[in-house]
Amino acid sequence: MTDASAARSRAVFEFKSATLPLIAVILKTADLAVLTAALDVQLADSPDFFEQEPVVIDLSQLPEDEARAAIDFAALRRILARHQTQPVAVRGATEAQAQAARAAGLAIAAMPVAPPARPAEAPSPAPQIVREVPVPQGGTLLIDRPLRSGQQVYARGGDVIVTEVVNFGAEVIADGHIHVYAPLRGKAIAGARGNTEARIFTTCLEAQLVAIAGIYRTSEVALPAAVAGKSAQIRLADDKLLMEPIAG
């Protein structure tokens, strides 16, 4: 039997859909010099944060005056590769941008973005780095490194545990509960897809924003003295956020 006949007589491969963890780098500027400087500053303290993980370049939040700008995707791939990422695709591109991306060896992707359950903020030229990790229903994602400003982790379909500091400007999002066993200084969004039973736990509550099932509270309203800077849990009660100290 020839090799071709053998291949026809049995399955030697198959195509199946796969759910994989991906990082989206959401660009806020098309100026690659500005982008390079922002990435160098933001990731200076964690050069190995991404460990050669695949990256999707998201152009959907470029400013209106830059939304159709020509982008040197080959140069952009090199910039991102310097920070231990592997750019594989582009989303939110115009037709001209898509053609340029394909010419640079990138695929064109249409992917859902993390839920925006938070108040509007002033636009920034810095990129937003999103780590969206699907987890089994009821499962748990573990993050054991600090989250810097501009970094976002979204545990889609489950809970998340963070064992290091969540810095101001960083975001932790989960469809279930959020546990932060360190200072929570950034944003924590639990029950992102409407789970009103979700809770937020932290050993040091200093949050910029907390939200459960779309109901949020920002740092513009001072934290109660009983929980500020202390171990606390946050839950919903009668559609209001209830913050309670956790006994030591």
FENBELZI-V409183 format. One line per field, one symbol per residue. phi: phi as a letter, one per 20 degrees, with the letter a starting at -180 (. if undefined). A space follows every 10 residues. Layout:
phi = ???
//
This chain:
phi = .fffffffeb fdabdcfcdc fcdddefdbe effffgffff ffdgebfdge lmefcdeddf dfggfdfdff ceffffffff ffdmdcfcbc cmefffffff fffendedcd cfdffefaff cffcfffddd ddcfcggnec ddddbfdegn ecdcefnaec dddcfdfgne cccbfdecdc eafddedccd lfdnffefcd cbebecffbc bclnecbdff dgfggfcfmc fbccbeblmc fddcfdfe
//
